[in-house]
Amino acid sequence: MKNQINLLNQLQELVLTRDEHHATGDGSHMEALDKAIDDLVDRLQPEIRSLYMRLYKKDHIVMAPMNNGCCAICGMRLPISQVQAVKLCKQLQNCPSCARMLFDEEDEAPRWIGEKASRTEPRKSGVGRFSAEELMIPDLQSTDTEGAIRELAEAMESSHFVSSADALVSGALKRESILSTALGDGIAFPHVRGVEGGGLTLALGISKKGFVFDDSGEKVNIVFFSAIPTAVSAFYLRLIKCLSESFAKEENRKALIAAKTKTELWKALTKATRHSIQ
């Protein structure tokens, strides 16, 4: 069953990659993604394939990580016997509430470790809901994709938002191997999905000179790096669309690249997104 769970998780990542490409790309990779998805579906056992297709018709998120004994998607607390069954992975388990197929996270998987907001604190708005000034890097030192992602991942870890920078880097590079997240205008959106335990986290790094991000040879200056809980995958699609639209404007990109300090970069980001991200 472990093999089938792994196939299902690969399948879900491909589907969500296709959704991202549909929302922000030019459609040039859609045929290849469709074929890869169909090939994985064919490798599922017949009864699991049937269940997958039923769930997929309702929502593209069909796999739910188990986090602290709960379904990470709907929050349902699972019976102790089912928690053990998910860990043993001898039979496929479905969430009693949302019916998604459950799986146990790997021990080394990155986790959200930020502090929960106090009820007495004022509610944050805009990009401040999932980012912060300490996650801004106005002058990336790296001149390659892995190095830039590592700088941003280490900022998340050192600022106590997300654990395990190494796991974040590994997950982001694995996602890049499926399809590049460079979307034109010198901007890239590397990310890691399945960082459970809290909310989405966004870091921003600027390379003044730019560097080649993928095999296309196109240079990137602006890198938005995100750690995404599975449950907010649909929101992330809207977020990168909003960011793409905001920074399609040359003056907004120039403001980010001109920033010399974390504070200046944070102000440029919040100003450019004050209307697009509520």
WOJO-V816576 format. One record per pair of residues at least 24 apart in sequence whose C-alpha atoms are under 7 Angstrom apart, sorted by the first residue. I is the first residue (numbers start at 0). J is the second residue. D is the distance in whole Angstrom. If there is no record, write none. Layout:
BEGIN
i;j;d
I;J;D
I;J;D
END
This chain:
BEGIN
i;j;d
0;88;6
0;89;6
0;90;6
1;88;6
3;43;6
6;39;7
8;62;7
10;36;6
10;39;6
11;60;7
19;236;6
22;240;7
23;240;6
24;182;7
61;99;5
61;100;6
62;99;6
62;100;5
62;101;6
63;99;6
63;100;6
63;101;5
63;102;6
64;101;6
64;102;5
64;103;6
64;104;6
65;101;6
65;102;6
65;103;5
65;104;7
66;195;7
66;196;7
70;94;7
71;230;7
72;229;7
72;230;5
73;97;7
108;166;6
109;161;7
109;162;5
109;163;5
109;166;6
109;167;6
109;194;6
110;161;6
110;162;5
110;194;5
110;195;5
110;196;6
111;160;6
111;161;4
111;162;6
111;194;6
111;195;6
111;196;5
111;197;5
112;159;6
112;160;5
112;161;5
112;162;6
113;159;6
113;160;4
113;161;7
124;277;6
125;273;6
125;276;5
125;277;4
126;269;6
126;276;6
129;199;6
129;200;5
129;201;6
130;200;6
130;201;5
130;202;6
132;261;6
132;262;6
132;265;5
133;158;7
133;261;7
134;202;5
134;203;6
135;202;6
135;203;5
135;204;6
135;261;5
135;264;7
135;265;7
136;203;6
136;204;5
136;205;6
136;261;6
137;204;6
137;205;5
137;258;6
137;259;6
137;260;6
137;261;6
137;264;6
138;204;7
138;205;5
138;206;6
138;207;7
139;204;6
139;205;6
139;206;5
142;210;5
143;210;6
143;211;7
143;212;7
144;212;5
151;202;6
151;204;7
151;224;7
167;191;6
179;213;7
184;247;7
185;218;6
185;219;4
185;220;5
185;221;6
186;219;6
186;220;6
186;221;5
186;222;6
187;219;7
187;221;6
187;222;5
187;223;6
188;222;6
188;223;5
188;224;6
189;223;7
189;224;5
189;225;7
190;224;5
190;225;5
190;226;6
191;225;6
191;226;5
191;227;6
192;226;6
192;227;5
192;228;6
192;229;6
193;227;6
193;228;5
193;229;5
194;226;6
194;227;5
194;228;5
195;228;5
198;228;6
199;226;6
199;227;5
199;228;6
200;225;6
200;226;5
200;227;7
201;225;4
201;226;7
205;256;6
207;256;6
241;275;6
241;276;7
245;271;6
245;272;6
END
